Amino acid sequence: MSWQPINLAVCPCCGFDVARIAPASDGFRVICDMERGGCGAEGGSAKTEPGAVGLWNNDYPSPGAVALTNAALKRVWCWQR
């Protein structure tokens, strides 16, 4: 297997390109590195580094993100009625 670079998207919160992969209690997650000028935002956790990158880059949504998005959409829809 050949080495391939990991391409992390810019932070969706602050727009800085300082994200890094960090260990989490249940695997890995991507964080926006505050020590390098980022905001500290954290992506969803995954058992593998590629999985954590996929969550950060929005390659596939986490169940929690889907639930929060659906709740927010419902709240906006109800508010507009």
N, C-alpha and C positions, 0 to 999 in steps of 0.2 A: 504494500500500500504506500502510495507517495504522500509526502507532506503537502498539505494545503493550508493556506493562510485562513485565519478566522476573520471574517468581515463583520464587525459590529456596527449597527446603525447608530447614528447620532442619537443623543438622548431625546426622547419625545417631550420631556418637560422643559429642559433648558436649551436644547439645541447644540450643546457642546459635544465634541468628539473625544471624550475621555473615559468611555466605558471600559470596564474590565470584567473578566470572569472571576468570581470569588467562591470559595467553598461555603456551603450552607449546611444546616443540620440534616437536611434530607437530600443532599447532592450538591448542586451548583446553582448559582444565579448570577446574573450580570448586574453590576451596579455602576452608576455614574460617579466616578471617583472624585470625592470632595477634595482630596489632597492635590489634585491636578486641576482644580477650578470648577469641578462639576457640582451638581446640586444634591447628590446623594440618593437619587431615585433608584429603585430596585425593580428588576424584572421578576417574573415568576420563577419558582425553583423547579428544577428538573433533576433526574437521576444522572444525566450525562451532560458534559459540556456542550455538545452540539444541541441538545434539547434546550438548555438554558439560552443559548444563542438564538434558537428558533423562536422562543417566547419573546425575547428582547426585540428581535427584528420583525416581530409580528408575522412570522412564517406560518404560525398556527396559534390560535388563541388558547389561553388556559381556561379551564372551566370557571374559575373565579372571575376572570375578566369578562367572560360571556354573561355570567349572572349579573355583574355590576352594570354592564352595558344595557342589558335588558331592563334592569330596575330603573336606570336613569331614563331610558326611552319611555318607559311606562309613566314615570313621574312627569316628564315633559308633555306627553300626550294628554294625561289627565289634567295638567295645569292649563293647557290650551283650550280645553273644552268649556 
